[in-house]
């Protein structure tokens, strides 16, 4: 009595005597005692080879499948980026380049843009290369902090003319020129820098606690600023206090916005 073997187009459709079998099952235990014809024996031998190949592949596939799933990311094409509103496009482009950089570890902007099929413009190369700067900051944040602190004098130098404009508006009743307001502001900044240097040494001796410099910026600096306004512009106490509050508010808002811009530009140039 011969055994009928049926083969579907899918290997999972293999049947013995009409009953389906699991392709991962060892066929030796199933077919060892079944009498077969010579034609069926050839088919069984071929089937064993196919199943051995499947078993070997199954041992490798889980890792390959996981690696494939982890590496498959949907990247936006240039035409898809063009459909995004212009004010969000640069953010989406940067996030896309950041994701691609982390997933592939490709440091060359030209190779990355070729892989993404994005045009190799100066803007795209510059934006992709900012990934290197981010990596340097994450590995050495203190190095970036020192780089940033070295740029603070430039920040104050460029911010002072804007701040002087508000002095010119607040003290418009006084016959002071714009340059005189600007010189007064530089005088205030010079005091803050000099006082900071003086208290920096004791702070180091105390273990870099920052107590003295905190007292300077919280109490001494504002008091000195108030007295400087009173003596330079020669106005009454109440009016000077009112303008002191207004100018401090303007300074806080203006310096916050300028500092964000300054930080962004510094990070972009790092």
RASUL-V918739 format. One record per backbone hydrogen bond with DSSP energy under -0.5 kcal/mol. NH is the residue of the N-H (numbers start at 0). CO is the residue of the C=O. Records with the same first field share a line. If there is no record, write none. Layout:
NH = CO, CO
This chain:
4 = 2
5 = 3, 14
7 = 5
12 = 9
13 = 10
14 = 5
15 = 18
16 = 3
18 = 15
20 = 13
24 = 21
26 = 24
28 = 25
29 = 26
30 = 26
31 = 27
33 = 30
34 = 32
40 = 36
41 = 37
42 = 38
43 = 39
44 = 40
45 = 41
46 = 42
47 = 43
48 = 44
49 = 45
50 = 46
51 = 47
52 = 48
53 = 49
54 = 50
55 = 51
56 = 52
57 = 53
58 = 54
59 = 55, 56
60 = 56
61 = 57
62 = 59
63 = 59
64 = 60
65 = 61
66 = 62
67 = 63
68 = 64
69 = 65
70 = 66
71 = 67
72 = 70
74 = 72
80 = 76
81 = 77
82 = 78, 79
83 = 80
87 = 84
88 = 84
89 = 85
91 = 87
92 = 88
93 = 89
94 = 90
95 = 91
96 = 92
97 = 93
98 = 94
99 = 95
100 = 96
101 = 97
102 = 98
103 = 99
104 = 100
106 = 104
111 = 107
112 = 108
113 = 109
114 = 110
115 = 111
116 = 112
117 = 112
120 = 118
124 = 120
125 = 121
126 = 122
127 = 123
128 = 124
129 = 125, 126
130 = 127
131 = 128
132 = 128
133 = 129
134 = 130
135 = 131
136 = 132
137 = 133
138 = 134
139 = 135
143 = 139
144 = 140
145 = 141
146 = 142
147 = 143
148 = 144
149 = 145
150 = 146, 147
151 = 148
154 = 150
155 = 151
156 = 152
157 = 153
158 = 154
159 = 155
160 = 156
161 = 158
162 = 158
163 = 159
164 = 160
165 = 161, 162
166 = 162
167 = 163
168 = 164
169 = 165
170 = 166
171 = 168
173 = 170
175 = 173
180 = 176
181 = 177
182 = 178
183 = 179
184 = 180
185 = 181
186 = 182
187 = 183
188 = 184
189 = 185
190 = 186
191 = 187
192 = 188
193 = 189
194 = 190
195 = 191
196 = 192
197 = 193
198 = 194
199 = 195
200 = 196
201 = 197
202 = 198
203 = 199
204 = 200
205 = 201
206 = 203
207 = 202
208 = 202
213 = 209
214 = 210
215 = 211
216 = 212
217 = 213
218 = 214
219 = 214
220 = 215
222 = 218
223 = 219
224 = 220
225 = 221
226 = 222
227 = 223
228 = 224
229 = 225
230 = 226
231 = 227
232 = 228
233 = 229
239 = 235
240 = 236
241 = 237
242 = 238
243 = 239
244 = 240
245 = 241
246 = 242
247 = 243
248 = 244
249 = 245
250 = 246
251 = 247
252 = 248
253 = 249
254 = 250
255 = 251
256 = 252
257 = 253
258 = 254
259 = 255
260 = 256
261 = 257
262 = 258
263 = 259
264 = 260
265 = 261
266 = 262
267 = 263
268 = 264
269 = 265
